[in-house]
Amino acid sequence: MNRFGSYKWKLSGWLARVSTNNKAVTNWSKGGKLVPLGKVLAANKLNETEISRELANLAHQISHTLGSYYGMRVLGVDMAVDKKGKVWFIEANTNPVVRRLFKDFGNKQMYQKVLHTQKYIEAMYQ
């Protein structure tokens, strides 16, 4: 329990953004593309199970820590995986644009899960 009450963080969905033309930036405005995480990891001969587990664990740690101190309920956690499979934390967004991002991604099941989670949070805390 923390000073904001007891709650459990839930991973609603994830995806990979990849750069184009060997750019370091993956933003849409700079030509970045949405790709399934497993596809990107497989293309780079990286262990999907191990890296997915590490990404999920790190996302939960970051969310729990920030949520404990600041009472956050929703976070978009941006991370990177380098060519050697090392996971890097980039930033946490307190107001992520999840609806559009996951809708455009095209995974209907994940999009529905994200919407369900968002509606639950809105009903509980707003």
VENLIN-V577940 format. One record per residue. N is the residue number from 1. OMEGA is omega in whole degrees, -180 to 180 (* if undefined). D_FIRST is the distance of its C-alpha to the first C-alpha in Angstrom with 2 decimals. Layout:
N,OMEGA,D_FIRST  N,OMEGA,D_FIRST
This chain:
1,176,0.00  2,-176,3.77  3,179,6.97  4,-180,7.85  5,-177,5.80  6,175,4.74  7,-177,7.66  8,178,9.75  9,-178,12.44  10,176,15.93  11,-176,19.10  12,-179,21.69  13,175,24.73  14,180,26.49  15,178,29.99  16,171,32.12  17,180,34.19  18,179,37.24  19,176,39.74  20,177,43.40  21,177,46.40  22,176,44.50  23,178,42.53  24,-176,39.26  25,-179,37.75  26,-179,36.42  27,178,36.16  28,-177,38.02  29,179,40.19  30,176,41.39  31,179,42.21  32,-179,39.05  33,174,38.81  34,-177,36.07  35,175,36.40  36,-177,34.48  37,-179,32.46  38,180,34.19  39,180,37.56  40,-179,36.95  41,179,35.69  42,-180,38.62  43,179,41.10  44,178,40.01  45,179,40.08  46,-177,36.40  47,-176,34.28  48,-177,32.38  49,-178,30.09  50,-177,29.10  51,177,28.66  52,179,26.80  53,179,24.29  54,178,23.99  55,-179,23.65  56,180,20.89  57,-180,18.91  58,178,19.45  59,178,18.56  60,179,15.14  61,-180,14.57  62,-179,15.90  63,179,13.99  64,-179,10.54  65,-180,11.80  66,179,13.47  67,-180,10.91  68,-177,8.37  69,-171,11.45  70,177,13.44  71,180,11.71  72,179,13.94  73,-178,14.22  74,176,17.37  75,168,18.72  76,-176,22.00  77,179,21.96  78,178,25.52  79,178,26.51  80,173,29.91  81,-179,31.51  82,-175,34.67  83,177,37.79  84,179,36.81  85,178,33.49  86,-180,31.29  87,-180,28.19  88,173,27.72  89,180,25.00  90,-179,26.84  91,173,24.58  92,180,21.70  93,-178,22.92  94,178,20.85  95,-175,23.46  96,179,24.94  97,-172,28.13  98,-176,27.08  99,-177,29.40  100,-177,32.57  101,-178,31.68  102,176,30.82  103,179,33.65  104,-179,36.13  105,174,34.94  106,177,36.46  107,-173,34.00  108,-179,33.84  109,179,31.26  110,179,28.78  111,178,29.67  112,178,29.00  113,178,25.56  114,179,24.73  115,180,26.17  116,180,24.34  117,180,20.92  118,179,21.96  119,178,23.25  120,-179,20.13  121,179,18.02  122,-180,20.81  123,-177,20.97  124,-167,17.32  125,-179,16.77  126,*,20.27
